Amino acid sequence: MSQSPSPPSKLFIRSEVLAVIEYLCVVEAPSKQDRAKQIRRLNDIPDRKTVLDILLKELKRTTTQSTLQAITELCMELGTIELLQEPLWVIIQNPNTLDENKDAANLILRHLGDETDPDLYLEYLEDPQGLINRETERMLEVAARNPEALIDFIDFIFSLPMEEQVNLLSSLQADYSMDHLLNIYIPMFLAEPPLEVKELIIKSLGTIRHMQSAVFLDDIQDEYETDSNLSKLIKHAINELRIAGIYKSELLEGYRKELAKPHTILDDSVLYQCYVTLTDGIGNQGLIVSRKQNNGDISMMSVAINDLHGLIDCFGFYQLSHDDFERISDKFHEESCKIEVSPSYARRKLDQAEALSRKNKNRIPYEYTCWKVLIEDFPNEPIDTMSLCRDLAKPEWVVECANLYRHPDFETWFLEEGDHPVVTEVLGDIVQITQQAIADHLPVEEFITIMNRYALGLAMALMTTEWRDIIIYRLADTAYLLNREESKTFSALAATEVMKLVSYEPEDEEKVLNIGFIRQFGRRCIEEQLLRLKSEVGTKNPTPIQDIRTLEALVDYVITTWELQ
């Protein structure tokens, strides 16, 4: 009968714990995967209490920041509030414990769920203000190289009551370097903070004798020229920098070039994978760009853009394992196809979106301002989608272009009331016609004839507006993105429709627009309006149509007929 192995000795456990601490301290920037492997090494030891006891002993006596950070991380991962609450408070209450070690103990407690009044913890610190200053300095240094930490720091400031936000920002200026302050102030201003914070930042920029202050104030002065109060503050701040010799019109271009130096993140990473979705029916498109760090970790930025409005939203992660990156990118694109693209395509799309936001004077997400450092060295080369469409187009397929709607990402390609006056008018007529058709007991064959006429009329009317260029642009981009082995047919269909819409003559309009994708586009707009009428039955805002059975018969007949054609 075999005997179960004896439990590891305390001496062995101690050697394992110290080896893990040493690894995390000695290896420069260990990857997420390597850190997880070291944590599993201790997690596999059955005697968890002994592991934690050894970590606590090391916590009490260490004097190095790297060791303290490693122990803190291990206690957070391996500990529980039941095992650590009492011994950590003993460390905090010990007058011989350094403030930095007490702070580490407090961080572990907060992470594990301790809800003791924070003021009680502060009573045990020998120099609380000194500790706060050192921790703030450390956070600012990390934020200067890690966009995720920068955003967390800004979000923390925004979480404070207004008066505390102003007090904290005012205190920062007295104690920290210009570079650290500008790294915080500029994205905070772009985040559209409360007016009091905006005013404080503008006034502060006027006192920070730095070329970036001059460039930023110059960039925003036109944007706020209609806001008399902020415009006055901006001009005053510029004058302060002018008197100090920092702001000179002839120097600004040189400043911009000098400020274009690469972010530190570029030194430790290389371009990695870029993904996009197809543009949807309202012009939204998702992009993911990423960089692989020297240790194998991945930094990524996910951005939502719109081809009419610009930048919509942004988030990112500084340190992901490869598996986490794959999981997040798959989840972000789970409702649409995920297409790998060149860094050049991603950079061009993001630059266009930012320029569009600025042109429309739309708010640029401050998260994007922080994360865009990831694309600083991405190439920005033009992509000629129209030439590609000329090469891919198959004129003999022009009738078949409606089959683009068989691609799942085209499900959202339609317009609704409010998207354009032409659409609003036509869809309003559809409601009235449907009501009248039910009241008159109109045969379904006559109803579908009227719907066909309106669908063609809608397509023809849209082609006289800016929507002709918008649809051509979106289809050309789609043809470019789908031009790969598994989707070449859809790519050719999109390219064929592009060339048709670009080149048809006015006298051929009715014939050309009554076939292919654009006809189906007009039909889809009407289909969605009919489906909305059908869905409103029995809701709080019901349609005035009472004969529900006839309405359903008409809607179902239209959709079935159009699907078969």
LINZI-V127292 format. One record per residue. D_FIRST is the distance of its C-alpha to the first C-alpha in whole Angstrom. Layout:
d_first:D_FIRST
d_first:D_FIRST
//
This chain:
d_first:0
d_first:4
d_first:7
d_first:10
d_first:13
d_first:15
d_first:18
d_first:21
d_first:24
d_first:27
d_first:29
d_first:27
d_first:28
d_first:31
d_first:31
d_first:30
d_first:33
d_first:36
d_first:35
d_first:35
d_first:39
d_first:40
d_first:39
d_first:41
d_first:44
d_first:44
d_first:44
d_first:48
d_first:47
d_first:44
d_first:43
d_first:42
d_first:39
d_first:38
d_first:39
d_first:36
d_first:34
d_first:34
d_first:34
d_first:31
d_first:29
d_first:30
d_first:29
d_first:25
d_first:25
d_first:23
d_first:25
d_first:29
d_first:31
d_first:30
d_first:31
d_first:34
d_first:35
d_first:35
d_first:37
d_first:40
d_first:40
d_first:41
d_first:43
d_first:45
d_first:46
d_first:47
d_first:50
d_first:50
d_first:50
d_first:48
d_first:45
d_first:46
d_first:46
d_first:43
d_first:41
d_first:43
d_first:42
d_first:38
d_first:39
d_first:40
d_first:37
d_first:35
d_first:36
d_first:37
d_first:40
d_first:38
d_first:36
d_first:39
d_first:43
d_first:43
d_first:42
d_first:44
d_first:47
d_first:47
d_first:47
d_first:50
d_first:52
d_first:51
d_first:55
d_first:53
d_first:52
d_first:53
d_first:55
d_first:53
d_first:50
d_first:51
d_first:52
d_first:48
d_first:47
d_first:49
d_first:48
d_first:45
d_first:46
d_first:48
d_first:46
d_first:43
d_first:46
d_first:47
d_first:51
d_first:52
d_first:56
d_first:56
d_first:59
d_first:57
d_first:55
d_first:58
d_first:59
d_first:57
d_first:58
d_first:60
d_first:62
d_first:61
d_first:64
d_first:63
d_first:59
d_first:61
d_first:63
d_first:60
d_first:58
d_first:61
d_first:62
d_first:58
d_first:58
d_first:61
d_first:60
d_first:57
d_first:59
d_first:62
d_first:59
d_first:57
d_first:59
d_first:56
d_first:56
d_first:60
d_first:60
d_first:57
d_first:60
d_first:63
d_first:61
d_first:60
d_first:64
d_first:65
d_first:63
d_first:65
d_first:68
d_first:71
d_first:73
d_first:69
d_first:69
d_first:73
d_first:72
d_first:69
d_first:70
d_first:73
d_first:71
d_first:69
d_first:73
d_first:74
d_first:70
d_first:69
d_first:70
d_first:72
d_first:69
d_first:67
d_first:69
d_first:71
d_first:67
d_first:67
d_first:70
d_first:71
d_first:68
d_first:69
d_first:72
d_first:72
d_first:69
d_first:72
d_first:72
d_first:74
d_first:78
d_first:77
d_first:74
d_first:76
d_first:79
d_first:77
d_first:76
d_first:79
d_first:81
d_first:78
d_first:78
d_first:82
d_first:81
d_first:78
d_first:80
d_first:78
d_first:79
d_first:76
d_first:78
d_first:81
d_first:79
d_first:78
d_first:81
d_first:83
d_first:80
d_first:81
d_first:84
d_first:85
d_first:83
d_first:84
d_first:88
d_first:88
d_first:86
d_first:89
d_first:87
d_first:84
d_first:87
d_first:89
d_first:86
d_first:84
d_first:88
d_first:88
d_first:85
d_first:86
d_first:89
d_first:87
d_first:85
d_first:89
d_first:90
d_first:87
d_first:88
d_first:85
d_first:86
d_first:88
d_first:89
d_first:89
d_first:86
d_first:83
d_first:83
d_first:82
d_first:80
d_first:78
d_first:77
d_first:76
d_first:74
d_first:72
d_first:70
d_first:66
d_first:64
d_first:61
d_first:58
d_first:60
d_first:59
d_first:55
d_first:55
d_first:56
d_first:57
d_first:55
d_first:55
d_first:58
d_first:57
d_first:60
d_first:61
d_first:64
d_first:67
d_first:67
d_first:70
d_first:71
d_first:70
d_first:67
d_first:65
d_first:61
d_first:61
d_first:57
d_first:58
d_first:55
d_first:55
d_first:52
d_first:51
d_first:50
d_first:47
d_first:46
d_first:47
d_first:50
d_first:53
d_first:54
d_first:57
d_first:58
d_first:62
d_first:63
d_first:67
d_first:70
d_first:73
d_first:75
d_first:74
d_first:72
d_first:69
d_first:67
d_first:64
d_first:61
d_first:58
d_first:55
d_first:52
d_first:52
d_first:49
d_first:47
d_first:44
d_first:44
d_first:42
d_first:44
d_first:47
d_first:47
d_first:46
d_first:49
d_first:51
d_first:50
d_first:50
d_first:54
d_first:55
d_first:53
d_first:56
d_first:58
d_first:57
d_first:56
d_first:58
d_first:57
d_first:61
d_first:62
d_first:62
d_first:66
d_first:66
d_first:64
d_first:67
d_first:70
d_first:69
d_first:68
d_first:71
d_first:73
d_first:71
d_first:72
d_first:76
d_first:76
d_first:75
d_first:77
d_first:80
d_first:80
d_first:79
d_first:76
d_first:73
d_first:71
d_first:67
d_first:67
d_first:63
d_first:64
d_first:67
d_first:63
d_first:61
d_first:64
d_first:63
d_first:61
d_first:63
d_first:66
d_first:65
d_first:65
d_first:68
d_first:70
d_first:72
d_first:74
d_first:72
d_first:75
d_first:74
d_first:77
d_first:78
d_first:74
d_first:75
d_first:78
d_first:76
d_first:74
d_first:76
d_first:77
d_first:80
d_first:80
d_first:77
d_first:79
d_first:79
d_first:75
d_first:74
d_first:74
d_first:70
d_first:69
d_first:68
d_first:66
d_first:64
d_first:62
d_first:63
d_first:66
d_first:66
d_first:67
d_first:70
d_first:73
d_first:76
d_first:76
d_first:79
d_first:80
d_first:79
d_first:82
d_first:85
d_first:86
d_first:82
d_first:83
d_first:86
d_first:85
d_first:82
d_first:85
d_first:87
d_first:84
d_first:83
d_first:87
d_first:87
d_first:84
d_first:85
d_first:89
d_first:87
d_first:85
d_first:89
d_first:91
d_first:88
d_first:88
d_first:87
d_first:83
d_first:85
d_first:88
d_first:85
d_first:83
d_first:86
d_first:87
d_first:84
d_first:84
d_first:87
d_first:86
d_first:83
d_first:85
d_first:87
d_first:84
d_first:83
d_first:87
d_first:87
d_first:84
d_first:85
d_first:88
d_first:86
d_first:84
d_first:81
d_first:82
d_first:81
d_first:78
d_first:77
d_first:78
d_first:76
d_first:73
d_first:73
d_first:73
d_first:70
d_first:68
d_first:69
d_first:68
d_first:65
d_first:64
d_first:65
d_first:62
d_first:61
d_first:59
d_first:62
d_first:65
d_first:67
d_first:67
d_first:68
d_first:71
d_first:72
d_first:72
d_first:74
d_first:77
d_first:77
d_first:78
d_first:80
d_first:82
d_first:82
d_first:84
d_first:86
d_first:88
d_first:92
d_first:93
d_first:95
d_first:92
d_first:90
d_first:90
d_first:88
d_first:86
d_first:84
d_first:84
d_first:81
d_first:78
d_first:76
d_first:79
d_first:80
d_first:76
d_first:76
d_first:79
d_first:78
d_first:74
d_first:76
d_first:78
d_first:75
d_first:73
d_first:76
d_first:76
d_first:73
d_first:73
d_first:76
d_first:74
d_first:71
d_first:73
d_first:74
d_first:73
d_first:72
d_first:74
d_first:76
d_first:77
d_first:79
d_first:82
d_first:82
d_first:82
d_first:81
d_first:77
d_first:77
d_first:80
d_first:79
d_first:75
d_first:77
d_first:79
d_first:76
d_first:74
d_first:77
d_first:77
d_first:74
d_first:73
d_first:76
d_first:76
d_first:72
d_first:74
d_first:76
//
